[in-house]
Amino acid sequence: MLFDYFYGVQAEQYSFIRLPKLLMTQKEYSEISIEAKLLYGLLLDRMSISGKNKWIDDEERVYIVFPVTEIQKLMGISKKKAMADLQELEEHGLIVRKHRGYRLPDIIYLMNLAA
């Protein structure tokens, strides 16, 4: 497949997933898989949706609702892998999950690495 060059304003046509550089450069994050780091970036991207939806708890903390099925679809991975990536982020203190009940997606609190 042949691709074309970017011309003029085309260079701004993509939206991007932000991934904090320190996830890649800091030693304390070196054991985290690249897939889990990518998931953190996707979760960070979802924060804007949470803000628009006013998903804020009683303590004024912003949370994310991101079903595992949607993670699977976006990342092209199995349910088992999506769950493992979430678990990995949780074990490293990068997210906190609050289980809501039968068939409801977890509430996910994304921890602020810059704080």
C-alpha positions, 0 to 999 in steps of 0.5 A: 500500500502506498501512502501520500505525504501530508500537505498544508493543514492536513498535518492537523487532521488527526486527534491523538491519544495523550500518553504522559511521557513519564510513563515511558521515561520514569523507572517506577513505571518500567514494569508496566506493559506498553498495552497498559500504558496505552490503556492509561492514555485512552482513559486519559482521553475519556476524561474530557467526556467525563467532564462534559457529562459532569461525572463527578462524585460526592467528593468532586472527583472526576470518574470515567465509565469505560466498559470493558467491551469498548476497551476490547474494541478500541484496542483490538484485544480480548476480554481477558487481556482488557481485564488484565490491563485494567488490573495492571494499572490498578496494581500500580496505583494508576487507577482505582475501580469501583464496582457498581453491580451486575452488568454495570461497568465499573467506575474508574478513577484515573490517578493524576500522575502530575499531582 
